[in-house]
Amino acid sequence: MMMAQYNQSALLQTLRAYQQQLETTIQQVEQADWRSLEQRLTATHEARSAFL
């Protein structure tokens, strides 16, 4: 809770960026853009390993 209170601006910025990523993913699914979706998921999978 303290993070949200004392870092509201950064939290909102991060949440908005996440929201945009979700919107893009939703659009790819709705448009059956499987190639782009696969590329996005592959890139995020590869990036995730750097944080684990």
N, C-alpha and C positions, 0 to 999 in steps of 0.2 A: 504494500500500500504506500509506503514511504517513497518508493521509486516513482510511482505515478504522481504523487503530490509534488515532489521536488524536481522532477524531470519531465514535467507535463509536455513541454514543447517537443523534446526528443521522442517521447513515447508516441505522441500524436503523429509525428513525422514517420516513424517506423510503422505504425498501424496503417497509415495511408498508403505507404509503399507496399505493404502486404496486401491491402485491399486491391490495389492496382494489379498486383501479380495474380490474385484470385480472379479478377475480372478478365484478364487476358486468358487465363486457363479455361474459364467458363466459356469464353467466346470460341476458343479453339475446339472445345468439345461440341458446342452447339453447331459449329460450322464443319464438323467432322474433319478438322485439319490435323489429322493424326501425325503427319510428318513433323509439323511444328511442335506439336505436343510432345512427341517422343524426344525431339531435340531439347526441349525445355526440361523435361524430366531427367534426361541423361545428364545435362549440364548441372542441374541441382544435385543430382546424386554424386557426381564427381566433386562438386564444391563442398558437399557435406562431409566427405571423408577428410578434408583438411581441418575440420573442426572437431573431429572425434578423436 
